[in-house]
Amino acid sequence: MTDPPREYRLYRDLAGWWPLISPVAEYAEEAAWLTEVLSSAPTAVRQVLDLGSGGGHLAVHLKGRFALTLVDRSEEMLAVSRALNPECTHRQGDMRTIRLGRAFDAVLVHDAVDYMTSEADLRQVIETAFAHCRPGGIALFVPDHVAETFRARRGQGGGDDASGRHARFRERTWDPDPADTWVQAEYEFVLEEPDGTVEVVQEAHRLGLFGRDTWLRLLADAGFEADAGFEADAGFEADAGFEADAGSEADAGLEPGSGPDGDEPHNLFTGRRPAEPRAAGSPDNTKR
């Protein structure tokens, strides 16, 4: 195992602010798209394992259709999810190494996979997904960034709750060194209590950045039949409140306005576990 993921306050003592920082309603459209993808799988999907489920905001919109098992490293984030999704199964664990001893119709790995900053870590997550995916099942990986389309960006957001709390954040994501496999997301959170007390928190998160060929190779190495696509194909707006830094599109070799509303396209990597083990020497089914 490589170095463990860093501990970030956002997922520890600030976890109770997650519903304000990233409101549940903002996940509805993407959940609808994921539901469509899962529902179009070759075999019926009912039991879904969500690795890196965080505060359970995506699960809120998926649990009406699927029976969800939610896994996250942070007990604080799982506590947020349990309050929102009491009918779902919650398990604390590292997505690289957890083994639940059962298989699912589908495995979903959303943007928490971004915290894998080395190829070794990413390989472990994919192997975890394969270990929990039944023969004929499907695994979906939805990283925020891939190397070919990465652009520096800035964004902001937040929300309020009925108690009178207010949360706002600003984010800048950029690549300090294009030669390595990670980028940096710098956050500023402004958290206001009902009595007017304000706390300002700044922290930088390290996020993985891998090319499509790396993703497809690791999926195939794990035993999946691999494919890749873009969330933009779903036809809904992504990354509301975010914009590319000036000049970054040209730096990435993209036409200005690539992706929905000019945002960086979101990515979908799909792994289908063969119904029967692939025979030695048989053709590689990876689509490139």
N, C-alpha and C positions, 0 to 999 in steps of 0.2 A: 504494500500500500504506500502511496506517496503521502506527502504532507496532508494532514486533515484540513477540511475546509475551515476558513477563518470564522471566528465568532463575531457576529455583527449585532449591534444593539437593536437594530430593526427587528430581528427575530428573537430577541431575548426580552429585556426589560421594556422595550417599546412595542412589543407584540400587541398589547391591548389597543394601540392606536391604529393597527392595520386596517380595520373596517373604515376608518376615516381617510387614511392615506391612500388606500386603493379600494374605493367603494364597490360593493357587491354588484351593483347594477352595471358597472363597466365591463363585466365578464359575460353578459348575456349573449351578445352577438357571436363572440368566439365560441362559446359553449354550444350555440346552435349549429355552428359550422362543424365542430368536433362531433356532435351528435350525428350529423349527416354523414361524416366520414366513417364513423363507427358503424352506423346503420347500413352502410353500403359494403361492409366487409363481406368476403365470400361466404363466411359462416356466421350464424346468428351470434350477436354479442349481448350478453346480459351481465355477467360478472366482470367488473373492471377494477384493476389495481392502479391507483394513482400514486406514483412515486414522486415525492417532493410536493405534496399537496398544500403545504403552507397553511394559511388561514381558512382554507376550504371555500373560497369564494367561487371558484370554478365549479366545485362540487354542488353548490346550491342550485345551479342550473342544470346539472347532469343527473342528479339523484332521482328525479322523477321518471327517468327512462332506464337507468342502469343501477345495479346493486354495487355500491362503491366500497372499496377498502382503501383507506387513506393512510399514507406513510409519510412521515416527515422527521427530520433530525431534532427539531425544536419542540420541546414539550409545551412551551409557551404558545407557539403557533397552533399546535394541536388543541390546546385549551380553547382558543378562539374558534376553531373549526367545530369542536364538540358542541359548543353553544349554538352554532348555526345549523349543524348537521347531526343531531343526536341519533338519527336512525342509521347513520353510516358507521362502519367499523373503523377504528383508529388504532394505528400501531406506530410507536416511536422506533425509529431506526435510520441507519445510513443507507441511502439508495445504492451505494456501491457494494455493500456487503450483506444487507438483510436477506434472510431466507425464511419465508413463511411456511414452507412445506406444503404448498398447494399451488395449483395452476389456475389461471384465469382465461376468460375468453379474449380479453384485451388488456394491454398494459399501456397506460398513458404517462408520459414523462413530459411535463410542460416546461416552463422557463426556469424551473429550479435546476435543470441540467446545465444552465449557464455557469453554475458555480464549480463545474468541473473544468479545471484550468490546465490539465495535462492530458495527453493522449491515454496514459495509463488509467487515469481516473474515468475518463469517458468510456474506455473499454470495459471497465468494471460495471458501470451503470448499464451498458448494453447487455452485458452478460447476465446481470440481475434480471433485466426485463425478459431475456430469453428463458431463464430458469423458471420464471413465473408465467410464461405464455404457453398455453396448451397447444398440442399439435393442431395445426389448422387455424390457430389464433393469430392476432395481429398486435403489433406494438407501434405506438405513435410517439414520435419525439418532436417537440416544438420549441427549438432554441430561438432566442431573440435574434441572434446574429450568426452569420457564416462569413468566412473570410472574403469570399468573392464579392459580396454586396455590402460589406460593412461600411458605414459612414458615421462620422462623429455626429452627435445630435444633442440637442438640449430639450428639456421639457419641464412641465410643471403640472400640478394637480392637487387633489385633496378633497376634503369634505367635512361635514358637520354631523353631529348626532343630537338626539332629543334631549340629552342632558345639558347641552350648551357647550360641549367641547368643539374645538375647531382645529383642524390639521391642514397644513399646506406644505408642499415640498417643491423643491427645484432640483433638477438633475442635469448633469452633463456627463455624457459617455464619450470616451475618446481612447485612442490607441497610443500609449506612450512609446511602444517599440513594435513596429510592424513585423519584426523578425521572430517574435515569440508567439505563444498561443493564448494570450489573454489581453483583454482591454480593461479599462478602468471606468467605473460609474461613480461619480462624486455626487453625494446627496446633501441637501440642507433641508432639515425638517423644522418647521415652526409649529409647536404644539401648545395650544392655549386651553387651559382649564376653565370650567364655568365661572370661577371666581376672578378670572382675568390673569392669573399667573401664566407666564409664557416661558417655555423652554425651547432653546434653539440647539439642535443637534446636527453636527456635521460628521459624516463618515464616508470613506471611500471603499467600494466593493470591487473585488477583482473577479472578472467574468471570463469564461473560456471563449476562444475564437478559433474555429476549425473550418477547413475547407470541405466542400461537398464530397470530394473524393475520399477524404479521411472518414467522414461519416459513413459513406457507402461501404468502404473497405471494412471498417470495424463491425458494421452490421452483418456483412457477409461472413466475416471471420467467426462471428458468434453463432452462425448457422441460419440466419434470417435470409429470406429472399427480399432484397432491399430495393427501395424506390425513393425518389425525392420529388417534391413539388413545392409550390408556394401558396401561402395563405391568401395571397391576393386573388387567386383563382376563385375564392369563395364569394367574392363580390360584396364585401362589407368593408367599412372603414376600420383601419387599424391604427393604433398608437395615437389616439386623439390627444391633442395637447403637446405633441412632439414635433420638432422640425429639425431638418439637417442643418449643421453648421455651414456657414457660407464657404463655398469652395470645396466642400467635402465630396460632393457628387462627382465632380470632375476628377478629384484625386482617386476615387474608387473606379473610375472608368465607366461610370454610368451616365445615362442621359438624365438631365434634370427632370424631376417629377417621377422617377421610377417608383413603382409600387403605388398602393392606394393613397390618394391625396398627397402624393409626393413623398411619402414616408418610405423608409427602408422596408422592402418586402419581408414578411414573416415567412418562416420556413417550416416545411413538414417533411420529416423523414419517416418512412414507413417500413417496418420489418414484418414480414409474414413468416411465421414458423411453418415449415413444410408439414403436411399431414403425415408423411413418412420420411424417415431419415434419408438425406441425400446420399446416394451411393458414391463410394470413392471413385474419383475420376470422371464423375458426371459433370456436365457443363455448369458453370457459375451463372446463376439466374439474376445476378445483380443488373439492374437497369441503370445506364449512365446517360 
